[in-house]
Amino acid sequence: MAGILYLENDNRLLLQSAHTYDAAGDKVYLDGSVTVHVTLTDTSSVAIVGETWPLALIYIQDSQGDFQGVLRNELVLSEGQTIFAELTIDAGTDQFAHLRGTLLVQRRTF
């Protein structure tokens, strides 16, 4: 399922409940000890114009794996466009993940 990025409306990019599993199979939420970066790309894997990539996502203190970043208003996007959020998570030596999520660009209505 794709997420939504609202055209000329969203500036906060939120990663919620980022987690991994320990050897016993228990969920372990990521915290401020990891580094999380995101790059928004088009369907040709070209970075979206208007932001300096990669953008650091900052851990939200006392959350369960929530990270956020603020996008610039200058992003060059079109209504109906499909884009990708390319996430890189680095938790230290040999603890690295690269994830990709789909976002649909839509205009917010009321």
C-alpha positions as a Markdown table, in Angstrom:
| # | Residue | x | y | z |
|---|---|---|---|---|
| 1 | Met | 0.0 | 0.0 | 0.0 |
| 2 | Ala | 1.3 | 3.4 | -1.0 |
| 3 | Gly | 1.6 | 6.4 | 1.3 |
| 4 | Ile | 0.4 | 9.9 | 0.3 |
| 5 | Leu | 2.5 | 13.1 | 0.0 |
| 6 | Tyr | 0.1 | 16.1 | -0.3 |
| 7 | Leu | 1.2 | 18.5 | -3.0 |
| 8 | Glu | 2.1 | 22.0 | -1.6 |
| 9 | Asn | 0.8 | 20.9 | 1.8 |
| 10 | Asp | 3.1 | 18.3 | 3.4 |
| 11 | Asn | 6.5 | 19.4 | 4.9 |
| 12 | Arg | 6.9 | 16.7 | 7.6 |
| 13 | Leu | 8.0 | 13.3 | 6.5 |
| 14 | Leu | 7.3 | 10.7 | 9.2 |
| 15 | Leu | 8.6 | 7.2 | 9.6 |
| 16 | Gln | 6.6 | 5.4 | 12.3 |
| 17 | Ser | 7.3 | 2.4 | 14.4 |
| 18 | Ala | 10.7 | 1.5 | 12.8 |
| 19 | His | 11.8 | -1.8 | 14.3 |
| 20 | Thr | 13.8 | -4.9 | 14.0 |
| 21 | Tyr | 13.7 | -8.3 | 15.7 |
| 22 | Asp | 16.1 | -9.7 | 18.3 |
| 23 | Ala | 17.4 | -13.3 | 18.3 |
| 24 | Ala | 14.4 | -14.4 | 20.3 |
| 25 | Gly | 12.0 | -13.0 | 17.7 |
| 26 | Asp | 10.9 | -10.1 | 19.9 |
| 27 | Lys | 10.2 | -6.7 | 18.3 |
| 28 | Val | 12.8 | -4.0 | 19.1 |
| 29 | Tyr | 12.0 | -0.4 | 18.2 |
| 30 | Leu | 14.8 | 1.7 | 16.8 |
| 31 | Asp | 15.9 | 4.7 | 18.8 |
| 32 | Gly | 18.2 | 7.7 | 18.6 |
| 33 | Ser | 21.3 | 5.5 | 18.4 |
| 34 | Val | 20.6 | 4.8 | 14.7 |
| 35 | Thr | 21.0 | 7.0 | 11.7 |
| 36 | Val | 18.1 | 7.3 | 9.3 |
| 37 | His | 18.3 | 9.1 | 5.9 |
| 38 | Val | 15.7 | 9.4 | 3.1 |
| 39 | Thr | 15.9 | 10.4 | -0.5 |
| 40 | Leu | 12.7 | 10.9 | -2.5 |
| 41 | Thr | 13.1 | 9.7 | -6.1 |
| 42 | Asp | 11.0 | 9.5 | -9.2 |
| 43 | Thr | 10.2 | 6.2 | -11.0 |
| 44 | Ser | 13.5 | 6.4 | -12.8 |
| 45 | Ser | 15.4 | 6.6 | -9.5 |
| 46 | Val | 16.3 | 10.2 | -10.1 |
| 47 | Ala | 16.2 | 12.4 | -6.9 |
| 48 | Ile | 13.3 | 14.8 | -6.7 |
| 49 | Val | 14.5 | 18.4 | -7.3 |
| 50 | Gly | 14.1 | 21.0 | -4.5 |
| 51 | Glu | 15.8 | 19.3 | -1.5 |
| 52 | Thr | 19.3 | 18.4 | -0.5 |
| 53 | Trp | 19.5 | 14.6 | -0.4 |
| 54 | Pro | 19.8 | 12.5 | 1.6 |
| 55 | Leu | 17.7 | 14.1 | 4.2 |
| 56 | Ala | 18.3 | 13.1 | 7.8 |
| 57 | Leu | 15.3 | 11.9 | 9.8 |
| 58 | Ile | 15.6 | 12.7 | 13.5 |
| 59 | Tyr | 14.4 | 10.3 | 16.3 |
| 60 | Ile | 11.3 | 11.6 | 18.1 |
| 61 | Gln | 12.3 | 11.3 | 21.8 |
| 62 | Asp | 10.5 | 8.7 | 23.9 |
| 63 | Ser | 8.6 | 7.3 | 20.8 |
| 64 | Gln | 8.5 | 3.7 | 19.7 |
| 65 | Gly | 10.7 | 4.0 | 16.6 |
| 66 | Asp | 9.3 | 7.2 | 15.2 |
| 67 | Phe | 11.6 | 9.5 | 13.1 |
| 68 | Gln | 10.8 | 12.7 | 11.3 |
| 69 | Gly | 12.3 | 15.2 | 8.8 |
| 70 | Val | 11.1 | 18.5 | 7.3 |
| 71 | Leu | 10.9 | 18.8 | 3.5 |
| 72 | Arg | 11.5 | 22.1 | 1.7 |
| 73 | Asn | 8.6 | 23.8 | 0.0 |
| 74 | Glu | 10.6 | 23.9 | -3.2 |
| 75 | Leu | 10.1 | 20.2 | -4.1 |
| 76 | Val | 9.2 | 19.8 | -7.8 |
| 77 | Leu | 6.3 | 17.4 | -7.8 |
| 78 | Ser | 3.1 | 16.9 | -9.9 |
| 79 | Glu | -0.3 | 15.9 | -8.9 |
| 80 | Gly | -0.8 | 12.1 | -9.6 |
| 81 | Gln | 2.9 | 11.5 | -9.6 |
| 82 | Thr | 4.3 | 8.3 | -8.1 |
| 83 | Ile | 7.5 | 8.7 | -6.2 |
| 84 | Phe | 9.6 | 6.5 | -3.9 |
| 85 | Ala | 11.1 | 7.1 | -0.5 |
| 86 | Glu | 14.5 | 5.4 | -0.4 |
| 87 | Leu | 15.4 | 4.9 | 3.3 |
| 88 | Thr | 18.8 | 4.0 | 4.7 |
| 89 | Ile | 19.1 | 2.9 | 8.3 |
| 90 | Asp | 22.5 | 2.5 | 9.8 |
| 91 | Ala | 22.8 | 1.0 | 13.4 |
| 92 | Gly | 26.5 | 0.5 | 13.4 |
| 93 | Thr | 28.9 | -2.3 | 12.3 |
| 94 | Asp | 27.1 | -4.8 | 10.1 |
| 95 | Gln | 23.6 | -3.4 | 11.0 |
| 96 | Phe | 22.4 | -1.7 | 7.9 |
| 97 | Ala | 19.1 | -1.6 | 6.0 |
| 98 | His | 17.9 | -0.1 | 2.8 |
| 99 | Leu | 14.1 | 0.2 | 2.3 |
| 100 | Arg | 11.9 | 1.5 | -0.4 |
| 101 | Gly | 8.4 | 2.8 | -0.1 |
| 102 | Thr | 5.9 | 4.2 | -2.6 |
| 103 | Leu | 4.3 | 7.6 | -2.2 |
| 104 | Leu | 1.5 | 9.0 | -4.3 |
| 105 | Val | 1.5 | 12.8 | -4.8 |
| 106 | Gln | -2.1 | 14.2 | -4.4 |
| 107 | Arg | -3.7 | 17.5 | -3.8 |
| 108 | Arg | -5.4 | 17.8 | -0.4 |
| 109 | Thr | -9.2 | 18.5 | -0.7 |
| 110 | Phe | -11.9 | 19.3 | 1.9 |
